[in-house]
C-alpha cells in the first residue's frame, strides 16, 4: 500500500534534519515539497501510488505557466528552477 504524499514529505524532511543539512536547505526543500503536495491535492492525488511520469510532466508545465500574482507576468523558467532544484 502506498503512503500519503504528506507522510513521505515529513519522512524526507526528518531524514534531511537527521543528516545534518542546514536549516535553510531543510526549510526550502519543505516549502517546495509542500507546494507540490498542494498542487497534487488539487488533482485529487494524495498517495505515492498515484504519481507517474505524466504527473511530473504536468507539474513542470504548471510551473512553467505560473504567473506572478503582482503583475500577471509568466514566471516560467525562474519558478521551475526554484521549485525543482
C-alpha positions as CSV (number, residue, x, y, z in Angstrom):
1,X,0.0,0.0,0.0
2,X,1.3,3.4,-0.9
3,X,1.7,6.1,1.7
4,X,0.4,9.6,1.5
5,X,2.4,12.3,-0.1
6,X,2.4,14.3,3.1
7,X,3.8,11.4,5.1
8,X,6.6,11.0,2.6
9,X,7.4,14.7,2.8
10,X,7.5,14.5,6.6
11,X,9.8,11.5,6.5
12,X,12.1,13.1,3.9
13,X,12.4,16.3,5.9
14,X,13.1,14.3,9.1
15,X,15.8,12.5,7.1
16,X,17.4,15.8,6.0
17,X,17.4,17.1,9.5
18,X,19.0,13.9,10.9
19,X,21.6,14.0,8.1
20,X,22.8,17.4,9.3
21,X,21.6,19.5,6.4
22,X,21.5,23.3,7.1
23,X,18.2,24.7,8.3
24,X,17.8,26.8,5.2
25,X,18.1,23.8,2.9
26,X,15.6,21.9,5.0
27,X,13.1,24.8,5.1
28,X,13.5,25.5,1.3
29,X,13.0,21.8,0.5
30,X,9.9,21.5,2.7
31,X,8.4,24.6,1.1
32,X,9.0,23.3,-2.4
33,X,7.6,19.8,-1.5
34,X,4.6,21.3,0.3
35,X,3.8,23.3,-2.8
36,X,4.0,20.1,-4.9
37,X,1.7,18.3,-2.5
38,X,-0.8,21.1,-2.5
39,X,-0.8,21.1,-6.3
40,X,-1.3,17.3,-6.3
41,X,-4.2,17.7,-3.9
42,X,-6.0,20.0,-6.3
43,X,-5.9,17.0,-8.7
44,X,-7.1,14.6,-6.0
45,X,-3.6,13.0,-5.9
46,X,-2.8,12.1,-2.3
47,X,-0.8,9.0,-2.3
48,X,2.5,7.9,-3.9
49,X,0.9,5.2,-6.0
50,X,-1.0,7.9,-7.9
51,X,2.2,9.6,-9.1
52,X,3.5,8.9,-12.6
53,X,5.7,10.4,-15.3
54,X,2.7,12.2,-16.5
55,X,2.2,13.8,-13.1
56,X,5.8,15.1,-13.2
57,X,5.4,16.4,-16.7
58,X,2.1,18.1,-15.8
59,X,3.7,19.7,-12.7
60,X,6.5,21.1,-14.8
61,X,4.1,22.5,-17.2
62,X,2.1,24.1,-14.4
63,X,5.3,25.7,-13.1
64,X,6.3,27.0,-16.5
65,X,2.9,28.6,-16.9
66,X,2.6,30.0,-13.4
67,X,2.1,33.8,-13.3
68,X,3.3,36.4,-10.9
69,X,0.3,37.5,-8.8
70,X,1.5,41.1,-8.6
71,X,1.9,41.9,-12.2
72,X,0.4,38.9,-14.1
73,X,3.6,38.1,-16.0
74,X,4.6,34.5,-16.6
75,X,7.2,33.4,-14.1
76,X,8.2,30.3,-16.1
77,X,11.8,29.3,-16.0
78,X,12.7,31.0,-12.8
79,X,10.0,29.3,-10.8
80,X,10.8,25.9,-12.3
81,X,14.4,26.3,-11.2
82,X,13.4,27.4,-7.7
83,X,10.8,24.6,-7.2
84,X,12.8,21.6,-8.5
85,X,16.4,22.4,-7.6
